[in-house]
């Protein structure tokens, strides 16, 4: 949704910026000749600046929609909606409902785009849960205990310090604290759901392997360019320290 509004805004800014340029002085002895109207594709004639701006805005919007793969848009209905709004007619979908419809449409498109990654992840997890030592929670999170610690377990409100390595199911590594030479610390309730849930299963000093379905990871959007939408993720996590939230019991 934001991109669609930005398209309109950017068009306005372009027109505004163009209007603020210093005008070129016209010859005093001979008035400037008005340029002849040039026909656009299909015999359409842009007769004035308003016509040109209207067509340019259409190009801008259509280009943005194509970039978002929204190519199944019914342009006849798009034009109908614009006419209804401009003419103060009752629209078939009100403004508030339009946000919900567009969000649902964007989610459907993203799901279709991510279908291959989703299917691959689900197939991988279906086989992985059958391995000895792999446990599955009620949310679908899978985990394997590599080293069992004896320290305290964190809650979602606590701050943890960890070392980790993250890969896609094909083994492609997309991030690792080991590369940076030091562990990281963060509040446990500010990371992906698979981490928030998985680390609460761990005691300080433990090392687990987490197998995270896409809905507990970065969802349908992913985290481009390294994590595709709908991707299942694998993390090896060492829980080095647990810092209890202020006021929490030890």
C-alpha positions as a Markdown table, in Angstrom:
| # | Residue | x | y | z |
|---|---|---|---|---|
| 1 | Unk | 0.0 | 0.0 | 0.0 |
| 2 | Unk | 2.7 | 2.5 | 0.9 |
| 3 | Unk | 4.4 | 2.0 | -2.4 |
| 4 | Unk | 1.2 | 3.0 | -4.3 |
| 5 | Unk | 0.9 | 6.2 | -2.3 |
| 6 | Unk | 4.5 | 7.0 | -2.8 |
| 7 | Unk | 4.1 | 6.7 | -6.5 |
| 8 | Unk | 1.5 | 9.5 | -6.5 |
| 9 | Unk | 3.6 | 11.6 | -4.2 |
| 10 | Unk | 6.7 | 11.2 | -6.2 |
| 11 | Unk | 4.8 | 12.2 | -9.3 |
| 12 | Unk | 3.7 | 15.4 | -7.5 |
| 13 | Unk | 7.2 | 16.1 | -6.4 |
| 14 | Unk | 8.6 | 15.7 | -9.9 |
| 15 | Unk | 6.0 | 18.2 | -11.3 |
| 16 | Unk | 6.7 | 20.6 | -8.4 |
| 17 | Unk | 10.5 | 20.4 | -8.9 |
| 18 | Unk | 10.1 | 21.0 | -12.6 |
| 19 | Unk | 8.0 | 24.1 | -12.0 |
| 20 | Unk | 10.6 | 25.6 | -9.7 |
| 21 | Unk | 13.4 | 25.6 | -12.3 |
| 22 | Unk | 14.6 | 29.0 | -13.5 |
| 23 | Unk | 12.7 | 29.7 | -16.8 |
| 24 | Unk | 14.7 | 30.2 | -19.9 |
| 25 | Unk | 14.4 | 33.8 | -21.3 |
| 26 | Unk | 12.4 | 34.0 | -24.5 |
| 27 | Unk | 13.7 | 36.1 | -27.4 |
| 28 | Unk | 12.2 | 39.6 | -27.3 |
| 29 | Unk | 11.7 | 39.9 | -31.0 |
| 30 | Unk | 10.0 | 36.6 | -31.7 |
| 31 | Unk | 7.5 | 34.9 | -29.5 |
| 32 | Unk | 8.1 | 31.2 | -28.8 |
| 33 | Unk | 6.3 | 28.9 | -31.1 |
| 34 | Unk | 3.9 | 26.5 | -29.3 |
| 35 | Unk | 5.1 | 23.0 | -29.9 |
| 36 | Unk | 2.7 | 20.8 | -31.9 |
| 37 | Unk | 0.8 | 18.1 | -30.0 |
| 38 | Unk | 2.4 | 14.8 | -30.5 |
| 39 | Unk | 0.2 | 11.7 | -30.8 |
| 40 | Unk | 1.0 | 8.9 | -28.3 |
| 41 | Unk | 0.6 | 5.2 | -29.0 |
| 42 | Unk | -2.8 | 4.3 | -30.3 |
| 43 | Unk | -3.6 | 7.7 | -31.7 |
| 44 | Unk | -4.0 | 9.4 | -28.3 |
| 45 | Unk | -3.1 | 13.1 | -28.4 |
| 46 | Unk | -1.6 | 14.9 | -25.5 |
| 47 | Unk | -3.0 | 18.4 | -26.0 |
| 48 | Unk | -1.7 | 20.2 | -23.0 |
| 49 | Unk | 0.3 | 19.9 | -19.8 |
| 50 | Unk | -2.6 | 18.4 | -17.9 |
| 51 | Unk | -3.0 | 15.6 | -20.5 |
| 52 | Unk | 0.8 | 14.9 | -20.3 |
| 53 | Unk | 0.7 | 14.9 | -16.5 |
| 54 | Unk | -2.3 | 12.5 | -16.6 |
| 55 | Unk | -0.5 | 10.1 | -18.9 |
| 56 | Unk | 2.8 | 10.4 | -17.1 |
| 57 | Unk | 1.0 | 9.5 | -13.8 |
| 58 | Unk | -0.5 | 6.5 | -15.5 |
| 59 | Unk | 3.0 | 5.4 | -16.7 |
| 60 | Unk | 4.4 | 5.9 | -13.2 |
| 61 | Unk | 1.6 | 3.9 | -11.5 |
| 62 | Unk | 1.7 | 1.1 | -14.1 |
| 63 | Unk | 5.5 | 0.8 | -13.9 |
| 64 | Unk | 5.3 | 0.5 | -10.1 |
| 65 | Unk | 2.6 | -2.2 | -10.3 |
| 66 | Unk | 4.7 | -4.1 | -12.8 |
| 67 | Unk | 7.8 | -3.9 | -10.5 |
| 68 | Unk | 5.6 | -5.4 | -7.7 |
| 69 | Unk | 4.4 | -8.2 | -10.1 |
| 70 | Unk | 0.8 | -6.8 | -9.9 |
| 71 | Unk | 0.2 | -7.5 | -13.6 |
| 72 | Unk | -3.2 | -9.2 | -13.1 |
| 73 | Unk | -4.8 | -5.8 | -12.2 |
| 74 | Unk | -8.0 | -5.1 | -14.1 |
| 75 | Unk | -7.3 | -1.7 | -15.5 |
| 76 | Unk | -10.9 | -1.2 | -16.5 |
| 77 | Unk | -12.0 | -1.5 | -12.9 |
| 78 | Unk | -9.0 | 0.6 | -11.8 |
| 79 | Unk | -10.2 | 3.4 | -14.1 |
| 80 | Unk | -13.8 | 2.9 | -12.9 |
| 81 | Unk | -12.8 | 3.3 | -9.3 |
| 82 | Unk | -10.9 | 6.5 | -10.1 |
| 83 | Unk | -13.9 | 7.9 | -12.0 |
| 84 | Unk | -16.2 | 7.1 | -9.1 |
| 85 | Unk | -14.0 | 8.9 | -6.6 |
| 86 | Unk | -13.4 | 11.9 | -8.8 |
| 87 | Unk | -17.2 | 12.2 | -9.5 |
| 88 | Unk | -18.1 | 11.7 | -5.8 |
| 89 | Unk | -20.0 | 8.5 | -6.5 |
| 90 | Unk | -20.5 | 5.7 | -4.1 |
| 91 | Unk | -17.6 | 3.3 | -4.6 |
| 92 | Unk | -18.0 | -0.5 | -4.8 |
| 93 | Unk | -15.4 | -0.8 | -2.0 |
| 94 | Unk | -15.0 | 1.9 | 0.6 |
| 95 | Unk | -11.6 | 3.4 | 1.5 |
| 96 | Unk | -11.2 | 1.5 | 4.8 |
| 97 | Unk | -12.0 | -1.9 | 3.1 |
| 98 | Unk | -9.7 | -1.1 | 0.3 |
| 99 | Unk | -6.7 | -1.4 | 2.6 |
| 100 | Unk | -7.8 | -4.9 | 3.7 |
| 101 | Unk | -8.4 | -6.0 | 0.1 |
| 102 | Unk | -5.0 | -4.8 | -1.0 |
| 103 | Unk | -3.3 | -6.4 | 1.9 |
| 104 | Unk | -5.0 | -9.7 | 1.2 |
| 105 | Unk | -4.1 | -9.4 | -2.5 |
| 106 | Unk | -0.4 | -8.7 | -1.7 |
| 107 | Unk | -0.3 | -11.6 | 0.7 |
| 108 | Unk | -1.7 | -14.0 | -1.9 |
| 109 | Unk | 0.8 | -12.8 | -4.5 |
| 110 | Unk | 3.7 | -13.2 | -2.1 |
| 111 | Unk | 2.5 | -16.7 | -1.1 |
| 112 | Unk | 2.3 | -17.7 | -4.8 |
| 113 | Unk | 5.8 | -16.2 | -5.4 |
| 114 | Unk | 7.2 | -18.1 | -2.3 |
| 115 | Unk | 5.4 | -21.4 | -3.0 |
| 116 | Unk | 8.5 | -23.2 | -4.1 |
| 117 | Unk | 10.5 | -22.2 | -1.0 |
| 118 | Unk | 7.5 | -23.1 | 1.2 |
| 119 | Unk | 7.1 | -26.5 | -0.3 |
| 120 | Unk | 10.8 | -27.2 | -0.1 |
| 121 | Unk | 10.9 | -26.2 | 3.6 |
| 122 | Unk | 7.8 | -28.2 | 4.5 |
| 123 | Unk | 9.2 | -31.3 | 2.8 |
| 124 | Unk | 12.6 | -30.9 | 4.6 |
| 125 | Unk | 10.9 | -30.5 | 8.0 |
| 126 | Unk | 8.6 | -33.4 | 7.4 |
| 127 | Unk | 11.6 | -35.7 | 6.9 |
| 128 | Unk | 13.8 | -34.0 | 9.5 |
| 129 | Unk | 11.3 | -34.6 | 12.4 |
| 130 | Unk | 11.7 | -38.3 | 11.9 |
| 131 | Unk | 15.4 | -38.2 | 12.8 |
| 132 | Unk | 16.4 | -39.5 | 16.1 |
| 133 | Unk | 16.9 | -36.7 | 18.7 |
| 134 | Unk | 14.8 | -34.2 | 16.9 |
| 135 | Unk | 11.8 | -32.9 | 18.9 |
| 136 | Unk | 8.8 | -30.9 | 17.7 |
| 137 | Unk | 6.9 | -28.3 | 19.7 |
| 138 | Unk | 3.2 | -27.5 | 19.3 |
| 139 | Unk | 4.0 | -24.5 | 17.0 |
| 140 | Unk | 6.0 | -26.7 | 14.6 |
| 141 | Unk | 9.4 | -25.6 | 15.8 |
| 142 | Unk | 11.9 | -28.4 | 15.7 |
| 143 | Unk | 15.0 | -28.6 | 17.8 |
| 144 | Unk | 17.9 | -30.9 | 18.5 |
| 145 | Unk | 20.0 | -30.8 | 21.7 |
| 146 | Unk | 23.7 | -30.8 | 20.9 |
| 147 | Unk | 25.0 | -29.8 | 24.4 |
| 148 | Unk | 22.8 | -29.6 | 27.5 |
| 149 | Unk | 23.7 | -26.8 | 29.9 |
| 150 | Unk | 22.8 | -26.5 | 33.5 |
| 151 | Unk | 22.3 | -22.8 | 34.0 |
| 152 | Unk | 19.0 | -20.8 | 34.1 |
| 153 | Unk | 16.5 | -20.7 | 31.3 |
| 154 | Unk | 15.6 | -17.3 | 29.9 |
| 155 | Unk | 12.1 | -15.9 | 29.6 |
| 156 | Unk | 10.9 | -13.8 | 26.7 |
| 157 | Unk | 11.6 | -10.6 | 28.7 |
| 158 | Unk | 15.2 | -11.5 | 29.4 |
| 159 | Unk | 18.3 | -10.5 | 27.5 |
| 160 | Unk | 20.5 | -13.3 | 26.2 |
| 161 | Unk | 24.0 | -13.5 | 24.8 |
| 162 | Unk | 24.6 | -16.1 | 22.1 |
| 163 | Unk | 26.9 | -17.4 | 19.4 |
| 164 | Unk | 25.0 | -18.7 | 16.4 |
| 165 | Unk | 25.2 | -19.8 | 12.8 |
| 166 | Unk | 22.3 | -19.5 | 10.4 |
| 167 | Unk | 21.8 | -21.4 | 7.2 |
| 168 | Unk | 19.1 | -22.2 | 4.6 |
| 169 | Unk | 18.0 | -25.8 | 4.3 |
| 170 | Unk | 20.5 | -26.3 | 1.4 |
| 171 | Unk | 23.4 | -25.4 | 3.7 |
| 172 | Unk | 23.9 | -21.9 | 2.5 |
| 173 | Unk | 25.1 | -19.8 | 5.4 |
| 174 | Unk | 23.5 | -16.3 | 5.6 |
| 175 | Unk | 24.9 | -15.1 | 8.9 |
| 176 | Unk | 27.0 | -16.2 | 11.9 |
| 177 | Unk | 28.3 | -14.4 | 15.0 |
| 178 | Unk | 31.5 | -16.5 | 14.7 |
| 179 | Unk | 32.4 | -14.5 | 11.6 |
| 180 | Unk | 32.3 | -11.3 | 13.6 |
| 181 | Unk | 34.5 | -12.8 | 16.3 |
| 182 | Unk | 32.1 | -12.1 | 19.2 |
| 183 | Unk | 28.7 | -13.1 | 20.4 |
| 184 | Unk | 25.7 | -10.9 | 20.3 |
| 185 | Unk | 23.2 | -9.9 | 23.0 |
| 186 | Unk | 19.5 | -8.9 | 22.6 |
| 187 | Unk | 16.2 | -9.0 | 24.4 |
| 188 | Unk | 14.6 | -12.3 | 23.6 |
| 189 | Unk | 11.2 | -10.8 | 22.7 |
| 190 | Unk | 12.7 | -8.7 | 19.8 |
| 191 | Unk | 13.7 | -11.5 | 17.5 |
| 192 | Unk | 11.9 | -13.9 | 15.2 |
| 193 | Unk | 9.3 | -16.2 | 16.9 |
| 194 | Unk | 11.4 | -19.3 | 16.3 |
| 195 | Unk | 14.2 | -17.8 | 18.4 |
| 196 | Unk | 12.0 | -16.4 | 21.1 |
| 197 | Unk | 10.4 | -19.9 | 21.6 |
| 198 | Unk | 13.5 | -22.0 | 21.0 |
| 199 | Unk | 15.9 | -20.2 | 23.3 |
| 200 | Unk | 13.4 | -20.4 | 26.2 |
| 201 | Unk | 13.8 | -24.2 | 25.9 |
| 202 | Unk | 17.5 | -23.9 | 26.5 |
| 203 | Unk | 19.5 | -23.6 | 29.8 |
| 204 | Unk | 22.5 | -21.4 | 29.9 |
| 205 | Unk | 25.5 | -23.3 | 28.6 |
| 206 | Unk | 23.4 | -25.3 | 26.1 |
| 207 | Unk | 23.9 | -25.6 | 22.4 |
| 208 | Unk | 20.8 | -26.4 | 20.3 |
| 209 | Unk | 20.1 | -26.8 | 16.6 |
| 210 | Unk | 16.8 | -25.1 | 15.7 |
| 211 | Unk | 14.8 | -25.9 | 12.6 |
| 212 | Unk | 12.4 | -23.0 | 12.0 |
| 213 | Unk | 9.4 | -23.1 | 9.7 |
| 214 | Unk | 8.9 | -19.9 | 7.6 |
| 215 | Unk | 6.0 | -18.7 | 9.7 |
| 216 | Unk | 8.2 | -18.7 | 12.8 |
| 217 | Unk | 11.1 | -17.1 | 10.8 |
| 218 | Unk | 10.9 | -14.2 | 8.3 |
| 219 | Unk | 7.5 | -15.2 | 6.9 |
| 220 | Unk | 6.4 | -14.8 | 3.3 |
| 221 | Unk | 8.5 | -11.6 | 2.9 |
| 222 | Unk | 11.8 | -13.2 | 3.9 |
| 223 | Unk | 14.8 | -10.9 | 4.4 |
| 224 | Unk | 16.1 | -10.1 | 0.9 |
| 225 | Unk | 18.5 | -10.6 | -0.6 |
| 226 | Unk | 19.9 | -13.4 | 1.7 |
| 227 | Unk | 16.7 | -15.1 | 2.9 |
| 228 | Unk | 13.9 | -15.8 | 0.4 |
| 229 | Unk | 10.3 | -15.4 | 1.3 |
| 230 | Unk | 8.8 | -18.6 | 2.7 |
| 231 | Unk | 12.2 | -20.1 | 3.6 |
| 232 | Unk | 12.7 | -22.6 | 6.4 |
| 233 | Unk | 15.8 | -21.8 | 8.5 |
| 234 | Unk | 18.4 | -23.7 | 10.5 |
| 235 | Unk | 20.3 | -22.2 | 13.4 |
| 236 | Unk | 23.0 | -23.6 | 15.6 |
| 237 | Unk | 22.7 | -21.6 | 18.8 |
| 238 | Unk | 24.9 | -21.5 | 21.9 |
| 239 | Unk | 23.3 | -19.8 | 24.9 |
| 240 | Unk | 26.2 | -18.2 | 26.7 |
| 241 | Unk | 24.5 | -15.9 | 29.2 |
| 242 | Unk | 21.1 | -15.0 | 30.5 |
| 243 | Unk | 20.5 | -11.5 | 32.0 |
| 244 | Unk | 17.2 | -11.4 | 33.9 |
| 245 | Unk | 14.8 | -8.5 | 33.2 |
| 246 | Unk | 14.7 | -5.9 | 35.9 |
| 247 | Unk | 12.4 | -7.0 | 38.7 |
| 248 | Unk | 12.4 | -10.7 | 37.5 |
| 249 | Unk | 13.2 | -13.5 | 39.9 |
| 250 | Unk | 16.5 | -15.3 | 39.6 |
